[in-house]
Amino acid sequence: MNNSSKSISFLDEEIINDDILVFTLKKPDSGNTLSLEVINYLNKRLDSIARNKTIRVLIFSSSGKIFCAGHDLKEIINNNNNSYYSELFQKCSELMMKITSLPQPVIAEVDGYASAAGCQLVASCDLAIASKDSFFSTPGVKIGLFCSTPMVALTRSINPKKSMEMLLTGESVNSEEAVKIGLINKAVEKEALREEVLKLAKKISSLPGGVLELGKKTFYKQYNLSLKDAYELTSKAMVENLYKKDSKEGISAFIEKRTAKWNND
């Protein structure tokens, strides 16, 4: 296993097995909040990761008892002007969209509270595994600030009635319920969290990268289309997929009963 890491004041980055990148939010005293500085940094990093064919999977993790408490409310109070407000929510929306448009699959590794934009971050990731001690909420209504932007990701992850309950009451759901409503994939014991996340990440990274990229892109494109348009789009994607070297290699390997050797084209 080849690991390397680097660190800045609010984020650690670690490369595992040469192809899995782990982001760890590391300002637990402030709830690992998504300040404008953090958001701007992540937007730039995602742009560079999107061009990096070596990175196959991205993981969002955290330190402390709070995965991410959302936006930095002290920063919001101290910047009481329209230009800051507009930039904050525009850049945060860009970040969430970049996660879904990133070529690499993104996994949320949640240990602790994920609230407001933190819950939005979890809902925006392609996959999520949480410790059984974790909780999820969109509590903005309790402080007079309805979680409108987190609502976008939330309503695309879980059913409308449950979304509305979380948004209108601000109450938390635990990991067990989060699995039931489809917000996360699995809840595990705290001690097994990293192991489970890496097991999933390694499974994904062992598969053909170009095929996964095409599949992820097509998944999000077809999601809100009509049935007819979705089938048109996915039929074209299947044709495009069949022209990839890895499609030909994978089918040949299956027929010949051997292990495929991926090109990651």
Protein Blocks (a to p, Z undefined) as FASTA:
>chain_A
ZZdddddfkbccddeehlaccdddfbfknoppacfklmmmmmmmmmmmmmmmkbmbdcdd
dedjbfbgcjafklmmmmgcfklmmmmmmmmmmmmmmmmmpmbacddddedjdehjlmmm
mmmpmbdcddfkbccddfklmnopacfklmmmmmmmmcfklmmmmmmnopacdfklmmmn
opambdcdfklmmmmmmmmmmmmmmpcfklmmmmmmmmmmmmmmcfklmmmmmmmmmmmm
mmpmklmmmmmmmmnopacddekZZ
